[in-house]
């Protein structure tokens, strides 16, 4: 009876396709890529508007 219970506990454990460290690296890489996809267009627009904004130097000093 103990051999049957040992086999059933081994069968119920989930078998991961990848190691845990690989899953964590994939998740972190996905977070970094999604963050860059969100921030890069906004940063590009801000830089473009700063570069193309006309400078007003009316002798305010």
PDB file of N, CA, C and O in Angstrom:
ATOM      1  N   UNK A   1       0.829  -1.199   0.000  1.00  0.00           N
ATOM      2  CA  UNK A   1       0.000   0.000   0.000  1.00  0.00           C
ATOM      3  C   UNK A   1       0.867   1.256   0.000  1.00  0.00           C
ATOM      4  O   UNK A   1       0.490   2.268  -0.589  1.00  0.00           O
ATOM      5  N   UNK A   2       2.024   1.197   0.655  1.00  0.00           N
ATOM      6  CA  UNK A   2       2.880   2.382   0.701  1.00  0.00           C
ATOM      7  C   UNK A   2       3.505   2.658  -0.669  1.00  0.00           C
ATOM      8  O   UNK A   2       3.748   3.816  -1.010  1.00  0.00           O
ATOM      9  N   UNK A   3       3.765   1.620  -1.451  1.00  0.00           N
ATOM     10  CA  UNK A   3       4.327   1.825  -2.789  1.00  0.00           C
ATOM     11  C   UNK A   3       3.307   2.511  -3.689  1.00  0.00           C
ATOM     12  O   UNK A   3       3.682   3.336  -4.522  1.00  0.00           O
ATOM     13  N   UNK A   4       2.033   2.189  -3.538  1.00  0.00           N
ATOM     14  CA  UNK A   4       0.987   2.830  -4.347  1.00  0.00           C
ATOM     15  C   UNK A   4       0.856   4.303  -3.961  1.00  0.00           C
ATOM     16  O   UNK A   4       0.693   5.158  -4.831  1.00  0.00           O
ATOM     17  N   UNK A   5       0.926   4.599  -2.678  1.00  0.00           N
ATOM     18  CA  UNK A   5       0.813   5.997  -2.253  1.00  0.00           C
ATOM     19  C   UNK A   5       2.032   6.803  -2.705  1.00  0.00           C
ATOM     20  O   UNK A   5       1.900   7.984  -3.027  1.00  0.00           O
ATOM     21  N   UNK A   6       3.211   6.185  -2.733  1.00  0.00           N
ATOM     22  CA  UNK A   6       4.408   6.884  -3.209  1.00  0.00           C
ATOM     23  C   UNK A   6       4.285   7.196  -4.697  1.00  0.00           C
ATOM     24  O   UNK A   6       4.657   8.286  -5.129  1.00  0.00           O
ATOM     25  N   UNK A   7       3.768   6.257  -5.485  1.00  0.00           N
ATOM     26  CA  UNK A   7       3.615   6.490  -6.920  1.00  0.00           C
ATOM     27  C   UNK A   7       2.572   7.564  -7.189  1.00  0.00           C
ATOM     28  O   UNK A   7       2.743   8.374  -8.100  1.00  0.00           O
ATOM     29  N   UNK A   8       1.495   7.582  -6.412  1.00  0.00           N
ATOM     30  CA  UNK A   8       0.444   8.567  -6.652  1.00  0.00           C
ATOM     31  C   UNK A   8       0.927   9.975  -6.312  1.00  0.00           C
ATOM     32  O   UNK A   8       0.525  10.936  -6.970  1.00  0.00           O
ATOM     33  N   UNK A   9       1.781  10.116  -5.297  1.00  0.00           N
ATOM     34  CA  UNK A   9       2.297  11.449  -4.972  1.00  0.00           C
ATOM     35  C   UNK A   9       3.274  11.923  -6.035  1.00  0.00           C
ATOM     36  O   UNK A   9       3.356  13.120  -6.308  1.00  0.00           O
ATOM     37  N   UNK A  10       4.007  11.013  -6.632  1.00  0.00           N
ATOM     38  CA  UNK A  10       4.936  11.406  -7.688  1.00  0.00           C
ATOM     39  C   UNK A  10       4.185  11.785  -8.956  1.00  0.00           C
ATOM     40  O   UNK A  10       4.639  12.654  -9.700  1.00  0.00           O
ATOM     41  N   UNK A  11       3.070  11.165  -9.214  1.00  0.00           N
ATOM     42  CA  UNK A  11       2.315  11.474 -10.424  1.00  0.00           C
ATOM     43  C   UNK A  11       1.564  12.795 -10.300  1.00  0.00           C
ATOM     44  O   UNK A  11       1.296  13.443 -11.312  1.00  0.00           O
ATOM     45  N   UNK A  12       1.223  13.203  -9.092  1.00  0.00           N
ATOM     46  CA  UNK A  12       0.451  14.431  -8.929  1.00  0.00           C
ATOM     47  C   UNK A  12       1.326  15.680  -8.977  1.00  0.00           C
ATOM     48  O   UNK A  12       0.807  16.782  -9.151  1.00  0.00           O
ATOM     49  N   UNK A  13       2.638  15.533  -8.825  1.00  0.00           N
ATOM     50  CA  UNK A  13       3.504  16.702  -8.888  1.00  0.00           C
ATOM     51  C   UNK A  13       3.574  17.217 -10.327  1.00  0.00           C
ATOM     52  O   UNK A  13       3.756  16.430 -11.255  1.00  0.00           O
ATOM     53  N   UNK A  14       3.431  18.528 -10.519  1.00  0.00           N
ATOM     54  CA  UNK A  14       3.463  19.061 -11.889  1.00  0.00           C
ATOM     55  C   UNK A  14       4.875  19.022 -12.458  1.00  0.00           C
ATOM     56  O   UNK A  14       5.846  19.327 -11.765  1.00  0.00           O
ATOM     57  N   UNK A  15       4.973  18.650 -13.699  1.00  0.00           N
ATOM     58  CA  UNK A  15       6.260  18.621 -14.390  1.00  0.00           C
ATOM     59  C   UNK A  15       6.380  19.897 -15.209  1.00  0.00           C
ATOM     60  O   UNK A  15       5.596  20.131 -16.129  1.00  0.00           O
ATOM     61  N   UNK A  16       7.366  20.721 -14.870  1.00  0.00           N
ATOM     62  CA  UNK A  16       7.554  21.978 -15.584  1.00  0.00           C
ATOM     63  C   UNK A  16       8.290  21.724 -16.894  1.00  0.00           C
ATOM     64  O   UNK A  16       9.220  20.920 -16.956  1.00  0.00           O
ATOM     65  N   UNK A  17       7.861  22.413 -17.924  1.00  0.00           N
ATOM     66  CA  UNK A  17       8.540  22.292 -19.212  1.00  0.00           C
ATOM     67  C   UNK A  17       9.901  22.975 -19.134  1.00  0.00           C
ATOM     68  O   UNK A  17      10.901  22.449 -19.623  1.00  0.00           O
ATOM     69  N   UNK A  18       9.925  24.166 -18.507  1.00  0.00           N
ATOM     70  CA  UNK A  18      11.173  24.898 -18.314  1.00  0.00           C
ATOM     71  C   UNK A  18      11.513  24.936 -16.831  1.00  0.00           C
ATOM     72  O   UNK A  18      10.665  24.688 -15.974  1.00  0.00           O
ATOM     73  N   UNK A  19      12.769  25.251 -16.550  1.00  0.00           N
ATOM     74  CA  UNK A  19      13.163  25.435 -15.157  1.00  0.00           C
ATOM     75  C   UNK A  19      12.552  26.717 -14.618  1.00  0.00           C
ATOM     76  O   UNK A  19      12.108  27.582 -15.375  1.00  0.00           O
ATOM     77  N   UNK A  20      12.537  26.823 -13.294  1.00  0.00           N
ATOM     78  CA  UNK A  20      11.942  27.997 -12.655  1.00  0.00           C
ATOM     79  C   UNK A  20      12.707  29.265 -13.035  1.00  0.00           C
ATOM     80  O   UNK A  20      12.093  30.303 -13.283  1.00  0.00           O
ATOM     81  N   UNK A  21      14.043  29.194 -13.083  1.00  0.00           N
ATOM     82  CA  UNK A  21      14.830  30.383 -13.413  1.00  0.00           C
ATOM     83  C   UNK A  21      14.544  30.843 -14.830  1.00  0.00           C
ATOM     84  O   UNK A  21      14.553  32.045 -15.094  1.00  0.00           O
ATOM     85  N   UNK A  22      14.290  29.919 -15.750  1.00  0.00           N
ATOM     86  CA  UNK A  22      13.975  30.300 -17.128  1.00  0.00           C
ATOM     87  C   UNK A  22      12.616  30.985 -17.195  1.00  0.00           C
ATOM     88  O   UNK A  22      12.443  31.948 -17.943  1.00  0.00           O
ATOM     89  N   UNK A  23      11.657  30.500 -16.426  1.00  0.00           N
ATOM     90  CA  UNK A  23      10.329  31.125 -16.395  1.00  0.00           C
ATOM     91  C   UNK A  23      10.428  32.529 -15.819  1.00  0.00           C
ATOM     92  O   UNK A  23       9.794  33.454 -16.328  1.00  0.00           O
ATOM     93  N   UNK A  24      11.222  32.700 -14.756  1.00  0.00           N
ATOM     94  CA  UNK A  24      11.392  34.025 -14.149  1.00  0.00           C
ATOM     95  C   UNK A  24      12.071  34.979 -15.126  1.00  0.00           C
ATOM     96  O   UNK A  24      11.678  36.141 -15.227  1.00  0.00           O
ATOM     97  N   UNK A  25      13.083  34.501 -15.847  1.00  0.00           N
ATOM     98  CA  UNK A  25      13.759  35.352 -16.829  1.00  0.00           C
ATOM     99  C   UNK A  25      12.824  35.759 -17.959  1.00  0.00           C
ATOM    100  O   UNK A  25      12.879  36.898 -18.422  1.00  0.00           O
ATOM    101  N   UNK A  26      11.973  34.853 -18.408  1.00  0.00           N
ATOM    102  CA  UNK A  26      11.019  35.180 -19.467  1.00  0.00           C
ATOM    103  C   UNK A  26      10.027  36.230 -18.981  1.00  0.00           C
ATOM    104  O   UNK A  26       9.697  37.163 -19.714  1.00  0.00           O
ATOM    105  N   UNK A  27       9.554  36.082 -17.753  1.00  0.00           N
ATOM    106  CA  UNK A  27       8.603  37.058 -17.205  1.00  0.00           C
ATOM    107  C   UNK A  27       9.265  38.425 -17.062  1.00  0.00           C
ATOM    108  O   UNK A  27       8.669  39.436 -17.434  1.00  0.00           O
ATOM    109  N   UNK A  28      10.483  38.474 -16.529  1.00  0.00           N
ATOM    110  CA  UNK A  28      11.180  39.754 -16.376  1.00  0.00           C
ATOM    111  C   UNK A  28      11.482  40.390 -17.730  1.00  0.00           C
ATOM    112  O   UNK A  28      11.348  41.604 -17.890  1.00  0.00           O
ATOM    113  N   UNK A  29      11.887  39.582 -18.697  1.00  0.00           N
ATOM    114  CA  UNK A  29      12.136  40.111 -20.037  1.00  0.00           C
ATOM    115  C   UNK A  29      10.879  40.666 -20.671  1.00  0.00           C
ATOM    116  O   UNK A  29      10.923  41.695 -21.345  1.00  0.00           O
ATOM    117  N   UNK A  30       9.760  39.996 -20.461  1.00  0.00           N
ATOM    118  CA  UNK A  30       8.488  40.486 -20.993  1.00  0.00           C
ATOM    119  C   UNK A  30       8.104  41.810 -20.350  1.00  0.00           C
ATOM    120  O   UNK A  30       7.615  42.713 -21.030  1.00  0.00           O
ATOM    121  N   UNK A  31       8.322  41.930 -19.043  1.00  0.00           N
ATOM    122  CA  UNK A  31       8.014  43.193 -18.356  1.00  0.00           C
ATOM    123  C   UNK A  31       8.880  44.321 -18.906  1.00  0.00           C
ATOM    124  O   UNK A  31       8.384  45.424 -19.135  1.00  0.00           O
ATOM    125  N   UNK A  32      10.163  44.059 -19.119  1.00  0.00           N
ATOM    126  CA  UNK A  32      11.064  45.092 -19.643  1.00  0.00           C
ATOM    127  C   UNK A  32      10.658  45.499 -21.051  1.00  0.00           C
ATOM    128  O   UNK A  32      10.636  46.689 -21.364  1.00  0.00           O
ATOM    129  N   UNK A  33      10.335  44.534 -21.906  1.00  0.00           N
ATOM    130  CA  UNK A  33       9.949  44.846 -23.285  1.00  0.00           C
ATOM    131  C   UNK A  33       8.652  45.634 -23.316  1.00  0.00           C
ATOM    132  O   UNK A  33       8.544  46.607 -24.062  1.00  0.00           O
ATOM    133  N   UNK A  34       7.668  45.239 -22.527  1.00  0.00           N
ATOM    134  CA  UNK A  34       6.395  45.967 -22.507  1.00  0.00           C
ATOM    135  C   UNK A  34       6.581  47.386 -21.970  1.00  0.00           C
ATOM    136  O   UNK A  34       5.955  48.324 -22.463  1.00  0.00           O
ATOM    137  N   UNK A  35       7.435  47.543 -20.966  1.00  0.00           N
ATOM    138  CA  UNK A  35       7.700  48.882 -20.431  1.00  0.00           C
ATOM    139  C   UNK A  35       8.354  49.763 -21.484  1.00  0.00           C
ATOM    140  O   UNK A  35       7.989  50.929 -21.632  1.00  0.00           O
ATOM    141  N   UNK A  36       9.317  49.213 -22.216  1.00  0.00           N
ATOM    142  CA  UNK A  36       9.962  49.995 -23.271  1.00  0.00           C
ATOM    143  C   UNK A  36       8.988  50.345 -24.385  1.00  0.00           C
ATOM    144  O   UNK A  36       9.049  51.448 -24.929  1.00  0.00           O
ATOM    145  N   UNK A  37       8.098  49.434 -24.734  1.00  0.00           N
ATOM    146  CA  UNK A  37       7.117  49.724 -25.780  1.00  0.00           C
ATOM    147  C   UNK A  37       6.165  50.832 -25.362  1.00  0.00           C
ATOM    148  O   UNK A  37       5.676  51.582 -26.207  1.00  0.00           O
ATOM    149  N   UNK A  38       5.898  50.943 -24.073  1.00  0.00           N
ATOM    150  CA  UNK A  38       5.006  52.005 -23.594  1.00  0.00           C
ATOM    151  C   UNK A  38       5.758  53.329 -23.487  1.00  0.00           C
ATOM    152  O   UNK A  38       5.223  54.372 -23.862  1.00  0.00           O
ATOM    153  N   UNK A  39       6.996  53.300 -22.978  1.00  0.00           N
ATOM    154  CA  UNK A  39       7.715  54.536 -22.682  1.00  0.00           C
ATOM    155  C   UNK A  39       8.432  55.138 -23.887  1.00  0.00           C
ATOM    156  O   UNK A  39       8.556  56.360 -23.968  1.00  0.00           O
ATOM    157  N   UNK A  40       8.905  54.322 -24.822  1.00  0.00           N
ATOM    158  CA  UNK A  40       9.696  54.859 -25.931  1.00  0.00           C
ATOM    159  C   UNK A  40       8.912  55.804 -26.841  1.00  0.00           C
ATOM    160  O   UNK A  40       9.446  56.860 -27.182  1.00  0.00           O
ATOM    161  N   UNK A  41       7.683  55.496 -27.256  1.00  0.00           N
ATOM    162  CA  UNK A  41       6.963  56.467 -28.091  1.00  0.00           C
ATOM    163  C   UNK A  41       6.719  57.787 -27.370  1.00  0.00           C
ATOM    164  O   UNK A  41       6.831  58.849 -27.982  1.00  0.00           O
ATOM    165  N   UNK A  42       6.387  57.742 -26.087  1.00  0.00           N
ATOM    166  CA  UNK A  42       6.162  58.976 -25.333  1.00  0.00           C
ATOM    167  C   UNK A  42       7.458  59.774 -25.215  1.00  0.00           C
ATOM    168  O   UNK A  42       7.444  60.997 -25.357  1.00  0.00           O
ATOM    169  N   UNK A  43       8.564  59.104 -24.959  1.00  0.00           N
ATOM    170  CA  UNK A  43       9.853  59.789 -24.866  1.00  0.00           C
ATOM    171  C   UNK A  43      10.237  60.401 -26.203  1.00  0.00           C
ATOM    172  O   UNK A  43      10.767  61.512 -26.243  1.00  0.00           O
ATOM    173  N   UNK A  44       9.980  59.699 -27.291  1.00  0.00           N
ATOM    174  CA  UNK A  44      10.286  60.221 -28.617  1.00  0.00           C
ATOM    175  C   UNK A  44       9.478  61.473 -28.911  1.00  0.00           C
ATOM    176  O   UNK A  44      10.009  62.436 -29.465  1.00  0.00           O
ATOM    177  N   UNK A  45       8.210  61.474 -28.551  1.00  0.00           N
ATOM    178  CA  UNK A  45       7.366  62.649 -28.771  1.00  0.00           C
ATOM    179  C   UNK A  45       7.857  63.819 -27.933  1.00  0.00           C
ATOM    180  O   UNK A  45       7.896  64.948 -28.422  1.00  0.00           O
ATOM    181  N   UNK A  46       8.231  63.576 -26.688  1.00  0.00           N
ATOM    182  CA  UNK A  46       8.727  64.654 -25.826  1.00  0.00           C
ATOM    183  C   UNK A  46      10.020  65.237 -26.387  1.00  0.00           C
ATOM    184  O   UNK A  46      10.174  66.457 -26.441  1.00  0.00           O
ATOM    185  N   UNK A  47      10.945  64.385 -26.803  1.00  0.00           N
ATOM    186  CA  UNK A  47      12.209  64.870 -27.372  1.00  0.00           C
ATOM    187  C   UNK A  47      11.949  65.658 -28.652  1.00  0.00           C
ATOM    188  O   UNK A  47      12.566  66.701 -28.866  1.00  0.00           O
ATOM    189  N   UNK A  48      11.049  65.179 -29.502  1.00  0.00           N
ATOM    190  CA  UNK A  48      10.730  65.878 -30.747  1.00  0.00           C
ATOM    191  C   UNK A  48      10.153  67.256 -30.460  1.00  0.00           C
ATOM    192  O   UNK A  48      10.527  68.233 -31.108  1.00  0.00           O
ATOM    193  N   UNK A  49       9.252  67.340 -29.499  1.00  0.00           N
ATOM    194  CA  UNK A  49       8.627  68.631 -29.184  1.00  0.00           C
ATOM    195  C   UNK A  49       9.616  69.590 -28.536  1.00  0.00           C
ATOM    196  O   UNK A  49       9.532  70.799 -28.753  1.00  0.00           O
ATOM    197  N   UNK A  50      10.548  69.073 -27.749  1.00  0.00           N
ATOM    198  CA  UNK A  50      11.568  69.950 -27.157  1.00  0.00           C
ATOM    199  C   UNK A  50      12.496  70.478 -28.242  1.00  0.00           C
ATOM    200  O   UNK A  50      12.862  71.653 -28.222  1.00  0.00           O
ATOM    201  N   UNK A  51      12.881  69.624 -29.190  1.00  0.00           N
ATOM    202  CA  UNK A  51      13.788  70.056 -30.245  1.00  0.00           C
ATOM    203  C   UNK A  51      13.126  71.040 -31.205  1.00  0.00           C
ATOM    204  O   UNK A  51      13.772  71.978 -31.672  1.00  0.00           O
ATOM    205  N   UNK A  52      11.864  70.837 -31.497  1.00  0.00           N
ATOM    206  CA  UNK A  52      11.204  71.686 -32.491  1.00  0.00           C
ATOM    207  C   UNK A  52      10.515  72.887 -31.867  1.00  0.00           C
ATOM    208  O   UNK A  52       9.963  73.716 -32.591  1.00  0.00           O
ATOM    209  N   UNK A  53      10.530  73.004 -30.551  1.00  0.00           N
ATOM    210  CA  UNK A  53       9.884  74.147 -29.906  1.00  0.00           C
ATOM    211  C   UNK A  53      10.717  75.400 -30.156  1.00  0.00           C
ATOM    212  O   UNK A  53      11.923  75.402 -29.910  1.00  0.00           O
ATOM    213  N   UNK A  54      10.085  76.458 -30.641  1.00  0.00           N
ATOM    214  CA  UNK A  54      10.864  77.686 -30.904  1.00  0.00           C
ATOM    215  C   UNK A  54      11.365  78.306 -29.599  1.00  0.00           C
ATOM    216  O   UNK A  54      10.630  78.414 -28.617  1.00  0.00           O
ATOM    217  N   UNK A  55      12.610  78.700 -29.619  1.00  0.00           N
ATOM    218  CA  UNK A  55      13.201  79.321 -28.439  1.00  0.00           C
ATOM    219  C   UNK A  55      12.788  80.788 -28.381  1.00  0.00           C
ATOM    220  O   UNK A  55      12.878  81.502 -29.380  1.00  0.00           O
ATOM    221  N   UNK A  56      12.341  81.232 -27.225  1.00  0.00           N
ATOM    222  CA  UNK A  56      11.947  82.626 -27.037  1.00  0.00           C
ATOM    223  C   UNK A  56      12.951  83.292 -26.104  1.00  0.00           C
ATOM    224  O   UNK A  56      12.882  83.143 -24.883  1.00  0.00           O
ATOM    225  N   UNK A  57      13.872  84.018 -26.692  1.00  0.00           N
ATOM    226  CA  UNK A  57      14.824  84.796 -25.904  1.00  0.00           C
ATOM    227  C   UNK A  57      14.515  86.260 -26.172  1.00  0.00           C
ATOM    228  O   UNK A  57      15.040  86.846 -27.119  1.00  0.00           O
ATOM    229  N   UNK A  58      13.674  86.845 -25.350  1.00  0.00           N
ATOM    230  CA  UNK A  58      13.276  88.235 -25.534  1.00  0.00           C
ATOM    231  C   UNK A  58      14.033  89.158 -24.595  1.00  0.00           C
ATOM    232  O   UNK A  58      13.539  90.230 -24.246  1.00  0.00           O
ATOM    233  N   UNK A  59      15.205  88.761 -24.190  1.00  0.00           N
ATOM    234  CA  UNK A  59      15.973  89.595 -23.287  1.00  0.00           C
ATOM    235  C   UNK A  59      15.354  89.667 -21.909  1.00  0.00           C
ATOM    236  O   UNK A  59      15.284  90.746 -21.322  1.00  0.00           O
ATOM    237  N   UNK A  60      14.912  88.567 -21.390  1.00  0.00           N
ATOM    238  CA  UNK A  60      14.250  88.549 -20.091  1.00  0.00           C
ATOM    239  C   UNK A  60      15.252  88.677 -18.955  1.00  0.00           C
ATOM    240  O   UNK A  60      14.854  88.818 -17.798  1.00  0.00           O
ATOM    241  N   UNK A  61      16.537  88.631 -19.258  1.00  0.00           N
ATOM    242  CA  UNK A  61      17.533  88.694 -18.195  1.00  0.00           C
ATOM    243  C   UNK A  61      17.750  90.110 -17.744  1.00  0.00           C
ATOM    244  O   UNK A  61      18.560  90.356 -16.850  1.00  0.00           O
TER     245      UNK A  61
END
